[in-house]
Every structure is written in C-alpha cells, then in structure tokens.
Amino acid sequence: MTSIKCGLCGRHYEADSINILGRQESLWFLSASCVACQTRCLVAVIVREEGLSEVVSDLTSAELTKFRKITVPTADEALDMHNFLKDFSGDFSCIFGQVAKEQGEE
C-alpha cells in the first residue's frame, strides 16, 4: 500500500495511515488516509499465497525445534515483567549473583 499514491494529491500513503478493517479469506479490506491532503479511501486487496515461503534464519534446526515448543507468555507474565523492569536499575550482575545465591551456586 505504501507504494500506491493518493489519487488526489499524488503523495505516497504512509504505513501509519493504513488500517486493516477486515478480511474474508484472501480478500482484505483496508482504509487509508493521505497525510498531505487528508483524503480517505477504502481499498479491497486480494492476497494469494502461491506457496509457503522458505524460512530464512540463522538458527540451527535443533534451535528451531526447541523454540517452536516454547509457549507464549501469559498476560500475567507480561505484567510481572513490566512491573519488574519498571524499577530495574540495569544491574544484571546483581540479579545473576542473587539467583546464584538462591540456587547455592556461589
């Protein structure tokens, strides 16, 4: 969409001004607003997948297998991490030292 120009002023649409309204199978409905002239348009786009694209990664196959099995963090876990980082000073050596003490690895 960012390669398409506004029909009124000719300026390219910016990614932030494009919104996905919905989708029905391969048909996507978008709205776009021109940042220059504020003209709005509705767009219907057909996206066809000809085949699966190759995964490009620097991970080994063992690492890919390992990371596929990891579960997505829950909302509570994300909130816990947010609360932790909110007051975190950035001293990782202190954190890792504290974990080592708790595990008796000092």
N, C-alpha and C positions, 0 to 999 in steps of 0.2 A: 504493500500500500504506500510506503514512503517513496516509491519511485513514481507514483501517479501524481499528476499536478492538478491543482484546483481548476475547475472549469471556468471560473470567473476571473481570477487574477493570475493564474499560471504558476503559483508557488507550490512547491512540493509539500505534501502533508507531512507532519512530524509524528513520530511514533506515539508521543504522549497525547495526541489529539485524536487517536483512533481507538474506538471502543468496540468490543465484541458484544453484540446484542443477543446472539443465539446461534444455534446450529441444529441442522436436521440432516443426519447422515453426512454426505460430503458437501452440503450446501451451508455456507457460513453467512451470517448477516452482520454487517459492520456499520458503524456510524463514524463519520469523520468530520472534523471541523477545521477549517483553514485558519491558521493563527494570524495570517495577514489581514484577510477581509472578513473573517468570522462566518463565512458561508458554510452551511452544513449540508452534508449529503449522506444518503443511505446507499450501501453497497452490498450486493449479493455476490459471493465468490464461491466457485466450485473448486474444491481441493481434492484431487485424485491421487491416491497413493499407488504408484506403479509397482512398488515392491518395497520390501524393507531395506532401509539404507544400512550400510556397513557401519558398525560401531568403531569409532576411532578412539583409542585410549592408550595410555602408556602403562596401564595396569596389566599384570600377568593374568592368565586365565584363572589361576588359583585365587588371585585377589578379587577378580570379578565375581567368582563363585562365592567367596566369603562375603563381599559387600551386598550381594543380592539377597542374602539371608538376614540381613540386618533389618530390624523393624523400624518403622517411622516413629520418631519421638511423639509422645502424647502431648496434649495441650498443657497438662500439669508439669511435665518435664521441661517443656519450653519456658513456662512461667518460673519454675525453680531456677533455671539457668539465667533467665533475665534478672531475677532478684539477686542471685549470686554476683553477676557481673556488674550490677548497678553500684555495688560498694567495693568491688575488687580493685585493689591498688596496682595490679600488674606484676606483683612479685611471685612468679611461678616457683622459684627456688624455695620460698617459704611454704607454698602449698604442697609441693612434692616432698619436702622434708617432713611436713606434718603427716602426710599419708604414709611415708616410710616408717615413722614412729608408731603410728597406729597399727601397722602391719608387723612391727617388730623387726624391721629390716635395717636398722640403723647401723 
